[in-house]
């Protein structure tokens, strides 16, 4: 649902598909981490704002919080643990608000690039 709403919002503003794909990948990784590490009930909250030439998304969970961010990324043959690296590689800024015992908030920010040809194409937005 988050991917659909955010992607449609960005498309309606003629953001480039590359930029949209990057942001949706980062948001998916953040949501996946919230489900995996976010505590009981796998509940999390996503807030997004688009303006001033950028997209800001926050993903907050109610888990135990991380005592600190990992210093090293896993070896290439490890199946999991690359989410932070992926997020860092596709957004312009990433930060973490960690409150031990009360949860983690991931803040993703991407400067927007525009699709100059979007106005010439018909818009097809998904219904939610």
C-alpha positions in Angstrom: 0.0 0.0 0.0 2.8 2.4 0.9 4.6 1.8 -2.4 1.4 2.4 -4.4 0.4 5.6 -2.6 3.9 7.1 -2.6 4.6 6.1 -6.2 1.3 7.5 -7.4 1.9 10.8 -5.5 5.4 11.2 -7.0 4.1 10.3 -10.5 1.3 12.9 -10.3 4.0 15.5 -9.8 6.1 14.3 -12.8 9.0 12.9 -10.8 11.3 10.7 -12.9 10.7 6.9 -12.8 14.3 6.4 -11.7 13.9 8.7 -8.7 10.6 7.0 -7.8 12.1 3.6 -8.1 15.0 4.5 -5.8 12.7 6.0 -3.2 10.3 3.0 -3.3 13.2 0.6 -2.9 14.5 2.4 0.2 11.0 2.7 1.7 10.4 -1.1 1.1 13.7 -1.9 2.8 12.8 0.4 5.8 9.3 -1.2 6.1 10.8 -4.7 5.8 13.2 -3.9 8.7 10.3 -2.5 10.7 8.3 -5.8 10.3 11.4 -7.9 11.0 12.7 -5.9 14.0 9.9 -3.7 15.1 8.5 -5.6 18.0 5.2 -7.3 18.7 2.4 -7.2 16.2 4.8 -6.1 13.4 3.1 -2.6 13.5 4.8 0.4 12.1 3.9 3.9 10.8 4.9 5.6 7.6 4.7 9.3 7.0 5.7 11.1 3.8 6.0 14.6 2.6 6.9 15.8 -0.9 7.8 19.4 -1.4 10.7 21.9 -1.9 12.2 19.6 -4.5 12.5 16.6 -2.2 10.7 13.6 -0.8 10.9 12.8 3.0 9.7 9.5 4.4 9.8 8.4 8.0 9.2 4.7 9.0 8.7 4.3 12.7 8.3 1.0 14.7 7.6 0.2 18.3 10.3 -2.4 18.7 13.1 -2.5 21.3 15.2 -0.1 19.3 18.8 -0.7 18.2 21.5 -0.1 20.8 23.7 1.3 18.0 23.9 1.1 14.2 26.0 -1.7 12.8 29.6 -0.7 12.1 30.1 -3.2 9.3 27.9 -4.7 6.6 27.6 -8.5 6.2 29.8 -10.5 3.8 28.5 -10.8 0.3 27.5 -14.4 0.8 25.1 -13.6 3.7 21.4 -13.7 2.8 20.1 -10.9 5.0 21.5 -7.7 6.5 21.9 -5.5 3.4 18.9 -3.3 3.9 20.8 -0.3 5.4 23.4 -0.5 2.6 20.6 -0.5 0.0 18.8 2.4 1.6 22.1 4.4 1.8 22.9 3.8 -1.8 19.6 5.1 -3.3 18.7 8.1 -1.1 20.5 11.3 -0.6 20.2 11.3 3.2 19.3 8.7 5.8 19.2 9.1 9.5 18.0 7.1 12.5 16.2 8.0 15.6 16.7 5.2 18.1 15.0 5.2 21.5 16.0 2.0 23.3 12.9 0.1 24.4 10.6 2.4 22.5 11.4 2.0 18.8 13.4 3.1 15.8 12.5 5.8 13.2 14.3 5.7 9.8 14.2 9.1 8.0 14.8 8.9 4.2 15.3 12.0 2.1 15.7 12.1 -1.7 16.2 15.1 -3.9 13.7 14.8 -6.7 14.5 14.7 -10.4 11.8 15.4 -12.9 10.4 13.7 -16.0 10.1 16.4 -18.5 8.1 14.2 -20.9 5.5 13.1 -18.3 3.1 15.9 -19.2 2.7 14.5 -22.8 1.7 11.0 -21.5 -1.7 10.1 -20.1 -1.7 9.6 -16.3 -2.8 6.2 -14.9 -3.0 6.2 -11.2 -4.0 3.2 -9.2 -7.0 3.2 -7.0 -6.4 2.7 -3.3 
